[in-house]
Amino acid sequence: MFYIANRATVDKSYNPSECKTMTTVSVSPKFQVVIPKEIREALQLFAGQRMEVRLNDGKVEFVPEQSILSYKGRWPGIDSTVVRDADRV
């Protein structure tokens, strides 16, 4: 997750030592924002990637969408059996 307000910053999952400077970005007349290359590479973003956009305490958050498959195996040991009614088998 990262935030773009007046300055580009990212949350604790981002390693600031990977990015030498924090860059100020502009909003184009079409309301587009270019994410600086260092941040794109650090977060492994790619062209066409879908993002969730949220407003949080006066900041715009761009959160990369994750597929449901990316959560597979995240909770090992959880019981994933489904009890079905006899008429639904």
C-alpha positions in Angstrom: 0.0 0.0 0.0 1.3 3.5 -0.7 -0.1 7.0 -0.4 0.2 9.9 -2.8 -0.7 13.3 -1.4 1.7 16.2 -1.9 4.6 13.9 -1.5 4.9 10.2 -2.4 5.2 8.0 0.7 4.5 4.4 1.4 3.6 2.3 4.4 5.9 0.1 6.6 6.1 -2.7 4.0 8.1 -0.3 1.8 11.8 -0.1 2.5 12.9 3.5 2.3 16.5 2.5 1.7 15.5 1.2 -1.7 14.3 4.7 -2.7 17.0 7.4 -2.5 14.6 10.4 -2.5 11.0 11.1 -2.1 9.5 12.7 -5.2 6.7 15.2 -5.6 4.3 14.3 -8.3 1.7 16.3 -10.2 -1.8 15.6 -11.2 -2.3 16.0 -15.0 -5.3 17.9 -16.5 -6.9 14.4 -16.9 -6.3 13.8 -13.2 -3.6 11.2 -13.9 -0.6 10.6 -11.6 2.7 9.1 -12.6 4.2 6.9 -9.9 7.9 7.4 -9.8 10.0 4.6 -11.2 11.9 3.9 -8.0 8.5 3.3 -6.2 7.1 1.2 -9.1 10.1 -1.0 -9.0 10.2 -1.3 -5.2 6.5 -2.3 -5.1 6.8 -4.4 -8.3 3.9 -2.6 -10.0 3.2 -3.2 -13.7 1.4 -1.4 -16.5 -2.3 -2.2 -16.5 -2.4 -3.3 -12.9 -5.7 -2.6 -11.1 -5.6 -0.4 -8.0 -8.1 0.3 -5.3 -8.3 4.1 -4.7 -9.4 5.3 -1.3 -9.6 8.7 0.5 -8.2 8.4 4.0 -7.6 11.4 6.3 -7.1 13.8 3.4 -4.7 11.4 1.6 -5.3 9.4 -1.5 -4.4 5.7 -1.1 -3.6 3.6 -4.2 -3.7 -0.1 -3.1 -2.7 -2.8 -5.7 -5.5 -5.3 -6.1 -4.6 -8.9 -5.3 -6.3 -11.9 -6.8 -8.1 -14.3 -4.5 -5.5 -16.9 -5.5 -2.7 -14.9 -3.8 -4.4 -15.7 -0.4 -4.1 -19.5 -1.0 -2.1 -21.1 1.8 -2.1 -17.9 3.9 -3.8 -19.6 6.9 -2.3 -23.1 7.1 -4.3 -25.5 9.3 -7.6 -23.9 8.9 -10.5 -26.3 8.4 -11.7 -25.7 4.8 -14.3 -28.5 4.6 -17.7 -27.4 3.7 -20.7 -29.2 5.3 -23.5 -29.5 2.8 -27.1 -30.3 3.2 -28.1 -33.7 1.9 -30.3 -32.2 -0.8 -27.4 -30.0 -2.1 -24.9 -32.8 -2.8 
